[in-house]
Amino acid sequence: MTRRIGLLGGSFNPAHGGHRAISLFALRALDLDEIWWLVSPGNPLKPAKGMAPLPARLAQAQHIARRAPIRATAIEAHLKTRYTVDTLRAIRRTHPRNRFIWLMGADNLAQFSQWRDWRDIARQMPIAVIARPGYDSDARGSTAMSWLRRFVRSARQSADWTNWRPPALVLLRFRPDPRSATLLRQADPLWHREYEATCVRDPLTRRLIV
């Protein structure tokens, strides 16, 4: 059976209630069956310093996603992909029966043009951009948006995204949520210590992440 799945990538360092809130909002707005949180082994655009171990980040993400149609996965580690463009291509190849839409915050759209082969990402699947406080103006004025603007679809049609031919972009308005991983790390830099001895199983690959 074909499933409608949203993909939300990130370091999740750590995952928090804001991730959950925007995911559940997108789930409703886009009429999704579930959302996959792609917990990155290492974001090429972020420094390695201060990055918690992958098992800890995945375990925390699974804790935050509990009892929701959200699957936190480290599938990129299994696929051995480093860049989003390669990850999406591999996921589409390994899960051909599903329909996927890429989810990202306005902060990511603001620097989307720095991503490797970002136009190819847009050509692979529709993109839903979720508003984030303080980033909307930068996102709308970004290099990527100047190219993507011609492909913007009405938010009123967001549930029909499987009928869109990529590139296709929809901008979703969401109530401001001030929570961020940066603020959480500042409050508790050693948040990951409680997961030091954790051995977590990936829900997609069924492999243990250690």
Protein Blocks (a to p, Z undefined) as FASTA:
>chain_A
ZZdddddedjkpacdfklmmmmmmmmmmnopabdcddddfbdfkbcfehpacfklmmmmm
mmmmgoiacdcdfklmmnopabfklmmmmmmmmmmmbccdddddfklmmmmmmpghklmm
mmmpccdddddehilmmmmmpmklmmmmmmpccfklmmmmmmpccdddddddddddfbdf
klmmmmmmmlmmmmmmpccddfklopacZZ
